[in-house]
Amino acid sequence: SGGVIEAVEAVLAGRVKNAYALVRPPGHHALKDLAMGFCIFGNAAIAGLHLLEVRKLNRIAFVDWDVHHGNGTQSAFWEDPRALTISVHQDNCFPPNSGHLSERGAGRGAGYNINIPLPPGSGVGAHEAAFDRVVIPALQRFKPDFIIVPSGFDAGAHDPLGRQMMTSEGYRQLTRKLMAVADEVCDGRLVLC
């Protein structure tokens, strides 16, 4: 968690324009009181809370492209309108019965959670379409002060646990799209972990 916090601090201080925190895992399954799916701490969510509570940013966004639903990040900000949480994942992969379109947030956070469950076998084209049609427009409307990407690469074609067909070039294209929208809405402030 400290590595991701250090990365967001480096970006905020202008020491770097953006960063990739090489920590494993991003922690997007961990709940506040329960480890889950190889995740003990919600590293991305903790860095996001640091930005909101300590650094007093107004709005942050998460774009999770791991093959599994980012249930822990979703849970951490379920009722928080300061955070837009977006998860592009394989439909009903892990956790079971999680990441449905109908999961939109609650209370003041209603509408600030977006799930994009893709069918097994979805590749670069499906992921790019999800970004072009949903993710990028949502970020443009929300105008976050900072974007964090829980960046698991297990949607890759060679991962034995998922059934997606992403490629290295596909991830490069998604990263370029995020860098462009970050330049547009939040002075390029982007951290992947």
BELRASUL-V403533 format. One record per residue. N is the residue number from 1. RES is the residue in one small letter. PHI is phi in whole degrees, -180 to 180 (999 if undefined). OMEGA is omega in radians with two decimals (999 if undefined). Layout:
n->[N	N]
res->[RES	RES]
phi->[PHI	PHI]
omega->[OMEGA	OMEGA]
This chain:
n->[1	2	3	4	5	6	7	8	9	10	11	12	13	14	15	16	17	18	19	20	21	22	23	24	25	26	27	28	29	30	31	32	33	34	35	36	37	38	39	40	41	42	43	44	45	46	47	48	49	50	51	52	53	54	55	56	57	58	59	60	61	62	63	64	65	66	67	68	69	70	71	72	73	74	75	76	77	78	79	80	81	82	83	84	85	86	87	88	89	90	91	92	93	94	95	96	97	98	99	100	101	102	103	104	105	106	107	108	109	110	111	112	113	114	115	116	117	118	119	120	121	122	123	124	125	126	127	128	129	130	131	132	133	134	135	136	137	138	139	140	141	142	143	144	145	146	147	148	149	150	151	152	153	154	155	156	157	158	159	160	161	162	163	164	165	166	167	168	169	170	171	172	173	174	175	176	177	178	179	180	181	182	183	184	185	186	187	188	189	190	191	192	193]
res->[s	g	g	v	i	e	a	v	e	a	v	l	a	g	r	v	k	n	a	y	a	l	v	r	p	p	g	h	h	a	l	k	d	l	a	m	g	f	c	i	f	g	n	a	a	i	a	g	l	h	l	l	e	v	r	k	l	n	r	i	a	f	v	d	w	d	v	h	h	g	n	g	t	q	s	a	f	w	e	d	p	r	a	l	t	i	s	v	h	q	d	n	c	f	p	p	n	s	g	h	l	s	e	r	g	a	g	r	g	a	g	y	n	i	n	i	p	l	p	p	g	s	g	v	g	a	h	e	a	a	f	d	r	v	v	i	p	a	l	q	r	f	k	p	d	f	i	i	v	p	s	g	f	d	a	g	a	h	d	p	l	g	r	q	m	m	t	s	e	g	y	r	q	l	t	r	k	l	m	a	v	a	d	e	v	c	d	g	r	l	v	l	c]
phi->[999	-63	-65	-73	-61	-61	-64	-67	-66	-63	-69	-60	-77	81	-68	-141	-77	-149	-152	-122	-83	-84	-118	-136	-91	-66	84	-75	-100	-63	-98	-62	-130	-156	-74	-158	55	71	-108	-92	-120	-85	-55	-66	-64	-63	-64	-64	-63	-60	-63	-77	-88	-92	-89	60	-69	-83	-145	-131	-135	-117	-124	-101	-113	-61	-64	-99	-62	-82	-64	-68	-65	-57	-63	-63	-119	-54	-115	-114	-74	-80	-126	-97	-111	-124	-127	-103	-151	-75	-58	53	-90	-165	-64	-59	57	-138	89	-79	-57	-74	-83	-116	101	-146	56	-66	-91	-61	93	-100	-125	-125	-110	-125	-80	-101	-69	-54	92	-65	-117	-58	-59	-67	-67	-64	-62	-61	-68	-66	-93	-126	-63	-63	-60	-65	-65	-65	-72	-74	53	-67	-83	-161	-120	-119	-116	-68	-108	-83	-105	-82	-84	-65	-60	-98	-76	-77	-96	-106	-127	-96	-125	-70	-126	-59	-64	-61	-64	-61	-64	-64	-64	-60	-63	-68	-63	-66	-71	-64	-60	-72	-106	-145	54	79	-71	-144	-130	-101	-142]
omega->[3.12	3.11	3.13	3.07	3.11	3.12	3.14	3.09	3.12	3.10	3.13	-3.12	-3.13	3.09	3.03	3.12	3.10	-3.06	2.98	3.11	-3.09	3.09	3.14	-0.09	3.05	3.04	-2.99	3.06	-3.06	3.06	-3.06	-3.11	-3.07	2.99	-3.10	3.00	-3.11	-3.08	3.08	3.12	3.06	-3.00	3.13	-3.14	3.12	3.08	3.09	3.08	3.06	3.13	-3.10	-2.99	-3.09	-3.09	3.02	3.01	-3.10	-3.05	3.04	3.10	3.04	3.02	-3.04	-3.13	3.04	3.13	-3.13	3.11	3.11	-3.05	-3.12	3.09	3.09	-3.11	-3.09	-3.05	-3.03	-3.11	-3.04	-3.13	3.11	-3.08	2.99	3.12	-3.14	3.10	3.02	-2.98	3.06	-3.11	3.04	3.12	3.08	-0.26	3.13	3.08	-3.10	3.05	-3.12	3.09	-3.07	3.13	-2.98	-3.03	-3.12	3.12	3.13	3.13	-3.14	3.14	-3.11	3.07	-3.13	3.03	3.10	3.13	-3.14	3.12	3.06	-3.14	3.11	-3.11	-3.06	-3.10	3.14	3.13	3.11	3.10	3.10	3.11	-3.08	-3.03	-3.04	-2.98	-3.08	3.09	3.12	3.10	3.12	3.11	-3.07	-3.14	3.13	3.04	-3.06	3.09	3.08	-3.14	2.91	-2.84	2.96	-3.14	-3.08	2.93	3.11	-3.05	-3.05	-3.14	-3.06	-3.07	3.12	-3.12	3.10	-3.02	3.11	3.13	3.07	3.11	3.09	3.08	3.07	3.14	3.12	3.12	3.10	3.12	3.13	3.11	3.14	-3.14	3.06	3.07	-3.09	-2.96	-3.03	3.08	3.07	-3.09	-3.03	3.03	3.00	3.07	999]
